């Protein structure tokens, strides 16, 4: 079985985003930064050649950042690091910018464009903002060799900086990362180009999929509107690319499993668009916690799919969500089970889980555990796009298939081996002879 990514998102973050009390303590800045820290650094604690360059070329945007506590304290934390990528990464790691300050992208871009050498921002210096601290230096070295021009172009663009900050603030939530690209095609395109190298060529050096800085700091946001427009591209799970038309979609309650009427059906391209009302089985302060049920009409015959319960991973709060889903016919499912010597109990179901880190990258080195599992329950991790009979953790796809899961409500956890802690946990419904597919994101 070849997996399809649960959502199509890239990952990168940029310098000079949000703030927190810990950063104030680190550099001794109060809510109103004292004037003696400027004017050389324009009210921010830049020093030496960097301060002189900021004063000459970026004073207006630096002063605007200093006037905004969210931007000023974090920028001050970064400024105190000088040329040390690990220090800059720790500022980002310890102080997730939620929400990001609008004053941050202009300053980040100006520093990269006008003060790169003076401030030690090699190739724009954005690697240290999205790699974990212990990987930041190696990540910067790798990106400098593999994609210096691309990294610099992103770093010098306020739109790209804004896209990166937006993704970081989402803390892995799928509907939120969908919104980061809307109205910012150019910036998101640049940032996605850097993400390609970050996740691919420099994946190991950058510890891609290992950014857990938001863990223990996550909280679900309040809904922004009355509904979420949900769009999924539905493909055959056996190859991950062939579109599947005619899939019916209904909205169901996570608590009771009760489903409403059919909301829509996938077209010839496998695309289905539905509107999910808010709160829809949630609360006024927290968005929908239900799932979408994917089925085929009763007369589909051999094309009938195993019913699929599709979870979006976190309560919906944003206007839109875009993603991908995989479906398997009952015939294909039987063949796959036989190939892997799985004696699937017809009273049990399957789980297809994909885990994301704090910057929406598919997380490697993660172990799944089903609390209600027993000796019949088996976990097959995806390795190099196929199910492995020996792997014991996720690879760069962040995905596993779990067979013979007892029907009913189950509690699924995802534990990062490198962090030594649970990074995501959720309750989902499993039904007999059905798939439950879910995105697992860092949870409160």
N, C-alpha and C positions, 0 to 999 in steps of 0.2 A: 504494500500500500504506500502510495506517495502522498505526503501531506501537502496541503495548500496553506499558506500563511493566513491566519485568522483575520488579520487586517493588513492593509497596505500602508505602512508608515515607515518613515526613515527616522534617524536619530542624530541629533547634534544639539549642542547647547553653545551659547556664546558668552563672552566675558561680560561682566558688569550687569548683573541682574539683581534680584531682590535683596532682602536684608533680614537680620534677626538680632536679638539681644546679645547672643554669643559673639557676634562679629564686633559689636560695639565694645564689648569687654576686651576683645583681642587687641584692638588698636587704640583703645582709650578715647573713643569718640562718643559724645553725648548726642541726644536727639537733635540738637542744634550745633553742628560742628563749629568749634571756636575759630575766630578769624585768624588766629596766629598760625593756623595750618595753611593758610594762603598769605599773600596773594599769589606766591610763586606757583602753587598747585591749584589756584583758583578754588580755594576752600576745600580742597581734598589733599590728603597727605602724600602726594607725590614728592619725590626727592631727586636731587641731582639733575642730570641731563633730562630725565623724564619730566620733572617739574617745569624746567625751562621750556621744553617743547610744548607741554600742555598750556602754559601761559601764553605762548606765542601763537599756537595754532588751534587750540581746543578750549579756550577759556570759557566761552559762552556756554557750551554744552556741559562742561565740567561744573560750572556754577549752577546751572539748571539742575544737574544731578544732585549736587550738594544740598540744594534747597528741598529736595524730596527725600524724606527719611528712608524710604524703601530703596532708593538708588544710592543715596549718599553713604550710608553705613556699609553697604556691600562693596561699593566702589572703593571706599576707604580701606576695607579689608584687603581687596586686591592690590591696591596701590602700595600697601605696606610690604607686599611680597617681593617687590623688585622683579628680578628675572627668574624666580624659582617657580617652575610649573607645578610642582607638588603643593606648594603653599597656595597658589591660586586655585588649584583643584579642591583643596580642603575648604577654602572659603565657599566655593559652590556646593561642595558635598555637605557642609554643615549648615548651610543657610539657603534652603530651597526658596527661590523667589516666587511666592504664591500670594497674591498675583504679581506678575512682573510689572516693573515700573516703566511707563512710557518714556521716561528720561534716560533709561539705560541704553537702548540701541544707538541713539545718536552719538553718545560718548564712546561706546565701544567701537563704532565705525570710524570715528575721528581719530582715536588713538591708533588703530590699525593702519589708517591711510596716511597719517601725518607724523606719527611718533613711534613707528614700529621698532626702529633701531634704538632710539633713545630709551624706550620703555621695555626693551627686551622681549618684544612680541614676535618671535620668529614665525615667519610666514603668516602673520596676523595673530598667532598665539591662541587660537580658539580650542586647540586640543585639550588644554588643561581645564577647560570648562565643562567637558562632558566625559572625561575619563576619571576613574577613581584616583585618589591621590597617589597611591603607590604605583600606578601605571602611567601617570601624567607625563613624566619626562620621556619615557620610552615611546609613548603614543605620539608626542610632539616630534620626536626624531623620525618616526616612521612616516607620519603625514608630511613632514618637511621633504623627505626623499621621494615619496610616492605621489603627492598631490599638493605641492607647495602653492602653485598658481591658483588652484581651485580653492584651497583653504584661504588664501589671501583675498581672493575675490569675495568670498562669503564674509570674511571678517570686516572688509571695508564697506559692506552694504548694510545700511540700517534695516532694510527689509529682511535680509537674511538673519541679522542679529535678532530682530523681532520674532522671526519664525522659530529660531532656536530657543529663545526664552519662553515662547508659548508652549513648545513641546515639553520643556523642563517643568513648567508650572502644571502641566496635565498629570504628572506623576503616573504615567502609563495608561490613563483612561482613554478608551478607544474613541468615544464620541468627542472628547476634548481635542485629541490629536487630529480628528477629521476637520475641526474648525480652524486649526492653525494654518491650513493652506488656503482657506477661502478669503478672497479679496487680496491675496498676497502671492500670486502665482510665481512672479519673478523671484521673490525672496525665498519662497519655499523650494523652488527649483534649484537654486544655488545651494541651499542647506541640504537638500537631498543628495546632491552630487558629492558633497563632503561625506555624508552619511554612508554612501556606497563604499568609499574607501575605508572609512572607520569600521564598518561591519565586515568588509571583505579582506583586502590586502593587509590592513593594519588591525584586523580583528583581535589577534592574539596580543599584539603590543599594547593595544588600547583597552584590553580586558572588556571587549564588547560583550554586552549582555550581563555585566557584573556590577552595574551601577545601582547600589541599594541605599543611596544617601537619603531617600525619603522614608525608608522603613522606620516605623514608630512615630512618624510625623504626618501620616496621611489622615485626611478627613474628607468625607464626601461633601461636595458642594451642593448648595441649594439649586433647584431648577431655575433656568433662565427664562422659560416660557411655558406655554400651555401644552406643548407637544414636541416630539422629536421626529423628524423625517428620517426614516431608516431605509437604507438601500444596501442590498446584499447581491453580490455576484455568486451564483451557485454553480459549482463545477462537480464533475465526477471525482470521487476521492481516489480512484485508481490511477489517475494521471494528474489531477490537480489543474487541468487546463480546459478540458472539454466542457462547454456550457451545457446546462441541463434545463430545458424549458418545461413548462407545465407543472412546476412545483408550487403547491398551494401553501399559503402562509396564514396562520392564525395567531392571535395573541392570547397567552395563557397566564394564569396566576401561579407564582412560585409556591405560594402557601398551600393552595388547594388543588392545583393542577387543572382547575376549571378553565376551559377555552371558550373564546367568543366565536363569532362567525368568521368565514374566510375573508381576509383583508386584501389579498392580492395573489397574483400568480406570476411566476417567472416567465419572461418573454423568450424569444428565440436566442437571445444572447445570454440567457441565464440570469438576467437582471430582474429583481423584484423590488418595488418601492412601496412602502407602507408608512402610515402615520401612527405613531404610538402616543396616545394622550398621556399627559402628566397631571395627577400622580399615578394613575393606572396601576393599582395594586400596591402603590407606595404610600407616602404621606405628603402633606402639603410642603414639608421642608426637605423631602428626600424623594428622588425620582423613582421611576418604575423598577421593580425588582423581579418582574416576570420574565418570560422567555417567549420566543417565537417557535411554534410547532410547524415543521416542514413535512408535508405529506404529498402523496400522489393521489389522483382520483381513484375511486374504487375499480374502475374498468381499465386501469393501466396495465394489467397483466404482468408480463415479464419485466416491464419497465418500472414496476412498483419499487419504491425505495423503502429501506428501513426507516420508519418514522424518526425524525430528528428533533430534539429539543435544543434550540439554539440560544445560548445565554450570551449577553453582551459584557459581562464581567464586573460591572459596577452600576449603581443606580444612574439612570440617564439624567442629564442636567442640561445638555447643550441642544441647539436647534437641529443638528444633523448628525448622523452616524453613517459611515460607509465601511463595508468590510467584505470578506469572502467567507463562503461556507462550502463544505464538502458533503456530498451525499453518496450513498452506496445502495445499489439494488440488493434485494434479498438474495438473489442468485450469486452476485459478486461477494456478498458477505459470507455466504456459506463456503465459497471457494477459498476465500482468504483464511477463514477459521481453520479449514482442513489443512491448508498449506503450512500453518504454524502449529498444527497438532493441538488446536484448541477445541475442547469438547464443551461448546457453549450450552449452558443450561437454558432451555426455552423460557424459563420463568425469570431470567435475569437479563440485564442490558449491558451496553458498552459506554465507556467514557472516552471522548477525544479532547484532551486538555492541552492548551498552549499558554505558556507563562511569559510575561513581559517584565522587564526591569523598570526602574524609575524614569527612564527616558524612552520608554516604549520600544526598546530593542528586545528581540526574542532572546530569552534568558537561557544560558547554558549552565551546566553544573547544578541543576535543580532536581530534587527527588520528590515525586508525588506520593501521597499516602491517602487511601480511602479508609476512613475510620471504621466503616461497616464492612470492610473487606474480610475475607476468610481464606482458607486454603485453596479454594477454587479460583479466587481472584488473581489475575496475572497482569503485570504492567510491562508493555513493550515500548521502549523508547525509540524514537526516530533517530537514526544515525545515517548521515549522508543520503537522506531522502528515502530510506527504506526502514521497515520495522526490524529491530535487532532482537535476537533471542538472548543476547548476553549483556547488553548495555545496562547500566544501573543508574544512569542520570541523563538529563537532556543534553543534546548537542546544540549547535547554533540555531536549530529550528525551534527549540524550546517546547517540543511537542512529544506527547506519548499517547498510546491507545491502551486503555485498561479494559480487560474482558471479564465476563462473569461477575459483574457488579450487582449486588442484591438490589432488587427493585424497591423503590420508595425514596424517602429523603436521605441523602448521604452527605457527609461532611468531608470535603477534599482539602488537603493542605499541600502547599508547595514549600519545600525547605531548601535554601541555598547552602550548598556544601561549604563554599568559601566564607560565607558570613556566619555559618553555624547557627542559623535561626530560621524560623518560619517567616516567609516574605509575603505569602498570600494564603487566604483560606476563605472558603465559601460553602454554602449549602445549596445543593441542586437536587432536582428530581431525576430519578432513573426509572425507566419503564421497560417492561419485558420486551425483548426482541427489538429494541430501539437504541439509537445513538443519542447521547447527550454531549453536545459540543460546546465548549466554553473557553472564553479568554480569561486567564487569571492575571490580575494586576495587583500591585502592592495594595494591601488592605489595611484599614485602621486597626 
